[in-house]
Amino acid sequence: MTSGTPYAGGLFVANYFVSEQPFALIVSPRDTGDLDPRPWGKATANVATDFLDGFANTDAMVAAGSKLAKDIRALRIGDHDDWYLPSRLESLLLFGSLAGDLQKTWYWTSTQYAGFDEYAWVQTFNVGYQGYGPKASRCRARAVRRVPIR
């Protein structure tokens, strides 16, 4: 399947693995899954540090009280309600495919910066740079979901 092809409620991004399980990464449609700038959440230690698993990170963020994570998990796009905030790796896959008409600005990842409780990783889609910023900053967020490949 080609990147950008409509699939499973959004646009196909790429195939990848989480714990040896193959998945197809899907980015939400821009009009329903691209959230306006908002903070990541509270400065909580070691909440969501997984480089790869955005789904687990987002659920950990919800448990820690992140409104951003709650807003993402509350999305229902098409018949799907399993949307989440992408991890650092998933965000790089989004940049590599440029599927989903992402704005050329900063987007949150679900991966907390392990060096400082107050920071989380961000991704820009104009040059592909990743950095970290204060969780109190306001960045855009884009919902993704993954579909197991059998």
Residue, then its C-alpha position, 0 to 999 in steps of 0.5 A: m500500500t502506498s503512503g497517503t492511501p485512504y485506509a481504516g478511517g484515515l490515511f495509511v502512513a507505513n508498516y512498523f513493528v511494536s513488540e514483534q507485532p506488525f502494524a499499519l500506522i494510520v493518520s487521522p483526517r486533518d479536519t477531524g484529528d488535527l487538534d489546535p495548539r494546547p499543552w501536553g500536560k502536567a510535569t509528572a515523572n516517567v509517565a510516558t517514555d516509550f520511544l515506540d508505543g504511542f498507544a501505551n504512552t497516551d493511555a499513561m498520559v490519560a491516567a496521569g490527568s493529561k487533557l490532551a491525551k483525554d481529548i485524543r482518546a475521546l475522538r471517534i472518527g469514522d467507526h474508530d475510537d482507538w486514536y492516540l498521540p503518536s510516539r517519537l518513532e511514529s512521528l518520524l514515520l509521519f514525517g517520512s511519509l508526509a501523509g495526512d496534510l500535516q501543518k509545517t509547525w510543531y506537534w506533540t509526541s506522546t513520548q516524555y523527555a526522560g531528562f526533565d519531568e517538565y518536558a516532552w518530545v515534539q516534531t516539526f513537519n517542515v524540516g523533520y526535526q525533533g526536539y523537546g519542549p516544556k509540557a506547558s507549551r502549546c503545540r498542535a496534536r495529530a491523532v493516529r491509530r494502528v491496525p494489526i497486520r495478520 
